[in-house]
Amino acid sequence: MYRIWDFITSYSILLILGAIIALTWANLDYASYQHFIETPLLVNQWVGVLETDAAGQVHRVLTVHFLINDVLMALFFGIAAKEVWEAVALKAGALRGKKALTPLIATAGGMGGPVVVYLGVAALLGAKTFAEVAHGWAIPTATDIAFSYLVGRMVFGAGHPAVRFLLLLAIADDAGGLLILAIFYPSGEVAPEWLLLSLGAALTVYLLFNWLPRRLDRRAPETLPYSTWVRKKLSFLPYAVAGVFSWYSFQKAGIHPALGLLPIVPTIPHADHAFGFFAAAEEHLRDMLNQIEHALKVPVEIILFFFGLANAGVAFSSMGDATMLVMLGLLVGKPLGIFLFGWFAAVVLRLGLPEGMRLSDLFVLGCVAAIGFTVALFVASVAFEPGAIQDAAKMGALMSFSAAAVSIVVGLLFKVEKREA
């Protein structure tokens, strides 16, 4: 079983704390909360949201919200990308081979089901409502890996095969969510030619600081002098520089810049074997990719506190159609989608389920995966402009925590056999 308890616990506590402060603040003094997150920190020509001043000059404004959501959250998505990359690319990666097929197919249902429910119910509410909320279709596709894991342990126990299945599904869901953000939610007018800068940065840093040192090391395979020198003297600096260029190219290309580090992650020297998501064994690995992840652990925890603070501040009175649609997508569409597609993979395609896991466990797992929170909040912030609909959608993402209670009740009804590690 993957030992990620410490990582997830610290991550969750700070994120929840930030969200609670934001909710309290927004409901006590909404105007001052909005003033805080929209506070301009820097007027410049490079980083921030585009604005036109009274003289007609176009410039960028770095606000508190932009700094957190568009700049700092790139580190969070970089860590998520690292786990996805290792799961797909490395030997024994969790998303490779036949063992991953059932979770991957179930993930497709867990992302498609919420979309069908969200858009279907929106259509029933009328053309006007549908036009207002349709752009938020991707909000309920999210699964919050941290909180789902915590609830999964409560429902199934740490030793139940459904918990590992849940981790596979959640990380695949994250990968799908990254693609959805990049393709369907541009941050501005799309200018794909700017992505050449990201590609160039990725190729340059890979060839000069990864491939070339390893090539030269063939002359002295016992000591690996060139790779050792690069790792000790330069550390992660070349990849940080490449990340800055890649982030900037995403901003200019109109793709959400929080995804800007994704092309750089595969260029970083990595381990030869995957031990699992946030596995304890990775603490002893000396490859650059794992060293960077370990170095970012505490900063990302702090960033997630500020993410909760900058995004969860919605008034309770803001609940509306989008709130209901997000919740129905998560609490109805996701469990049904995961169960139906998982059943199809396991029974019809005869791919099976992990030993000791029942079909009824698959439905319970779908209820656990309905906690959208972090990524759902993020998608809501980019799907809608600030205002009543965005706040209503965010409220739906926050209220997806109710899936925890639903999961516990459904687990009792289906007589889940709790197994400790």
N, C-alpha and C positions, 0 to 999 in steps of 0.2 A: 504494500500500500504506500502511496506517495505521502511523504511527511511534509505537509505544507501548512500545518496548523499555526505555527508561530507567525509565518508570513501573512497568512490570511487574517489572523486575529488582529494584529497590529494595523493592517490595512483597513479592516472593517471598522475598528473603533474610531480612528481618526476621520474616516469618511463620514460615518454616522454623526460624529460630534459636529463636523462642519455643517452637515445638513440640518441638524437640530438647531444650531445657532442661527442659520439662515432662515429657517421656518419661523422661529420665534421673532427674530428681528423684523422680517417682512410683515408679520401679522401685528406687530406693535407699532411699527413706523415704516410703511412700505416706501414712502418717498425717500427717506434717508438711506434705505437699503439700496434702492435703484441708483441713487446718487453715488453711493460707494462703488458699486460694480462698474458703473460707467465713468468713473473718474478718469480724466485724461492724464496720463503719466508723461507722455512725450509726443510732441508734434515733429514729424520728420518726413523723409521721402522714401523710407525703406520698409518699415514694419508697422503694421496696424491696419485699421479700417480706413477705407478711402472716404474723405470728406472734402467738400468744397466750401471755402470760406467766403466772407462777404465780398471780397474783391474778385471772386471767380477763380481763385487759385486752388488747384487740387493737391492735397497732401494726405499723408497717412497719420492717424492718431492711435497711439498705443494706449489703450484703456486697461483698467484692471481686469475686465472680463476677457479681453483679447489676450492679454499676457497669460492668463490662467488656461483658457480653453484652447487657444491656438498655438501658443508657444510652449508652455510648461507641460501640457498634456501630451505633447509629442514624445516625452520620455516614457509616459505610461503606455502609450501605444507601441513604443519601441520595445518595451519588455514583453508585451503581448505578442508582438511579431517574432521576438526571439524564441518564445515557446512554440509558436506555430512552425517556425522554420526548422527547429530541431525535430519536432514531431514528424515533419514531412521528409526532411533531407537526410537525417542521420540513421545509421544502422540501428535496427530495433526501435525506430521512432514509433510513437504511439498511433500515428495516423497513417502508417504504412501496412500493407498486406491485408490479408483476408480478415484479420481480427478487428480491423477498423471499419469494415464495410457496413455492418449493422449500425454502429453509432453514426457514421457519416450519412447514411440514408435516413436515419431517424432525425438527424440534424436538419436535413432538407425539409422534412415534414414540420419540424419545430420552427422553421423560418417561414415556410409557405402557409401553414395553417393560420398563424396570426394575421397575415396579409389578407387572406380570404375573408376571415371574420371581420377585420377592421373595415375593409372596403365594402364588404357585403352589407354590414349593418349601416354604414355611412350612406350607402345608396338607398336603403330603406327609409332613412331619415329625410330624404328629399334632395333634389338637385342642388339647392342653395347650400345646405350643410355639406354635401359631398364635395362641392367645389372648394369650400373653406378648409376642410380637414384632410382631403385626399393626399396632400403632399407629405403627411405624417405617417404614411403606410408602413415605413420601416421601423418606427419606434418600438412596436411590440415584438419585433423579431429578435430583440436582444435577450441574452441570458447573462446575468451577472455571475461570473465564475466564483467570486469570493463568497457572496452571500448564499448562492445555491449550494456551494460545498458545505458551508456551515450547517445549513438546514438539512442537507443530505445526510450528514453525520448524525444529526439528531433523529432523523426518521429511520435510517437504515442501519446506523452503527458504522464505525470506521472500517470494519472488515467485510462489509457486504459488497459483492461484485457490482451492484448497482451504482455505488459511489464512484468506482473507477469508470464505469460507463458514462456517468454524469460528467466527469472531468473531460473525457474524450469528446463528448457532445458539446460541452461548453467552449472548449478551445477551438473546435471546428466552427462553432457559432461565431466566435470572435473573428475567425478568419473571414467568414462570410460577411460579417458586419463591416470589416475594414474595406472589403470590395464594394459593398453597397455605398458606404460613405464616399469612396473615391469616385464611383461612377455616377451615382444618382444625386449627390448633394454637393455640387461644386460651390465654392465659397465666393465666386465672382464669375465674370465673363471668362469662358474657357479659352485658354491660349496654349494648346498642347505643345507648341514648339519650345516652350520654356522647360518642358520635361527633359529636353536634351541636356540641360545643365545638370539635372539630377543624375541622369545616366552617365554623363561624363565624370561627375564626382565619384560615383560608385565604381566605375571602371578604373579610374586613376588610383584611387586608394587601394583597390583590390590588387591591381598589377604591381604597384610600387611597394606596398607594405605587407602584402600577404603572399602573392604568387612568387614574386622575384626573390625575396629572402629564402623561401623554401626551395626554390630552384638552385640558388647558390649554395644552400646547405648540403646539396648532394656531394660536394667535394669533401665535406667533413661530417658525415652522418652521425658520428658519435657525440659531437658537442653542439651541433646546430648553431654555429656562431652568429650567423646573420639574423636568423629569427629571434635568437636570444637578445641580440643587441637592440633590435627594433622594439621588442617587448619591454626591455628594461629601460632604455633611454628615451623612447618616444611614447611608450605606453599607449593610451587611447587617443592621444592628441590628433593623429592623422584622421581618425574616424570622426572625432568631434568636428574638425574643420570640414570634412566632407559632409557631415550631417547638417552643418550650417548652410552650406551651398544647396544641399538637397531640399532643406526646409524652405529656403528662399525661392527655389524654383517651383515648388508646389504652390506657394502663395501667389507667385506671378502667373502660374498656369491656371489659377482659378480652382484648384483642387484643395480641399481643406488641408491647411498646413500642419495640423496635428498629426497627419499621416506622413509627414515629410521624411522621417527617419527610416521608413520601411525599406526603401531601396538600398540603404547602407548596411542594414543588419546582416544580409547574406554575405557581405564582403569581409566580415570580421572573422579572424581565425577562430575556429570552434572545435569542440571535442569531437572525437571520432564515434562516440556512442551516446545514445540518448538514455538517460536514467529515468525519465518521466518528468511531468510538469512540476517545477520547483522542488525537485528531489533533493533530499538531504545530502546524497553523495556528491552533488554538484559543488558543495562547499569546498571540496578538496581538489577540484579541477583547477588547473592553472592556465587554461586557454583564455584568450583575451575576451571572448564573448561572455563567458561566465564571470570573469573578473569585473567586467563592466556592469553586468546585471547586479552583482553583489554590491558594487559601489553605489548603484542607483537606488537600492532598496529603501534606505531611509529618506533620501530626497523625494522619491515618488510617494511615499506614505504622507509626507508633509504636503506635497502637491495635491494629493487626493483630498486632504482636509480642506484646502482652499477651493478645490473643484466643488465639493459639497457646499461650501460657503457661497460660492459665486453662482450656483445653478439651482439650488433647492429652495431659494427664497420666493415662495409663492403664497399668496393669500388663500386661506381656506375657502373664501367666497369665490375663488376663480374656477371652481369646478364647473364643467360644462360638457358638451357632447364629446369633445376630444378626450376628456377624462374617462368617460364611459367606454369609448372605443378602444383606447389603449388598454384598459383593464380587461375588456372582453377579449381583445386580441391575445393578451398574455394568459389570462386565467381560463379561457375556453379554447382559443385557437391553438395555443402551444401544446397543452396536454393531448388534445385530440390529434394534432398533426404528428407529434412524436410517437404516440401509440399506433396510429394507423400505418405510418411509414415504417416504424420499427417492426410491427406485426408482418407487414408485407416482406420486409427483408428477412426476418427470422423464420417465417412459416412458408410463405409463397416461394421466395427465392432460396429457401433452405440454408440460409447463412447462420442461423441459430443465434442464441443469446449466450452470454458468459455462463459457465457452469454455476448453478446455484441461484440463477436469476429467473423469475417467472414473468409471464406476459403481464400479469397484474402489476408487478413491480415496475414495468415499463410505463404504465399510466401514472403511477405514483411519482416516478421520476420526472415525468412530464410536468406534473404540478410543481415539483421543486424547481424545475428549470424556468418556471413562469416568473421568477423574480428578475425583473429587468434592470431596475435601479440605475447603476452607473452609466452603462452604454445607452440605455433608454433615455436618460436625462441628456446625455450628450447629443444624441440624434434629435431630440426635441428642440434643443437649442439651435440646431442648424436647419431643421426642417421648416420652422416657422419664424417669422420676424417677431421681435419682442412685442408682447401685447397679450390680449385676453386668450387667444387660441393657444399660443405657446405656453402660457401659464397653466391652462387647463390640461394640456398634454403632459407637462411636467408633473402636475398633480397625479395624473394617471401612473406615471413612472414611479413616483414616490409611494403611491398606494399599492403598487405591485408587491410590497412587503407582505400584504395580506395573504399572498401565496404560501407563506411559511405556515400560517395557521391552517390553511386549506390542506397543505401537504400532510401535516400531522394528523388531521382528522381523517383524510383519505387513507393514509397509512394504517390507521387503526381499523377502518372499515374493511380494508383489503387484507388485514392480518399480516402485515409485513413482519417477517422474522428478523429482529434486530440482531446484528452480529458485530461484536467488538473485535478489534484487531488482536 
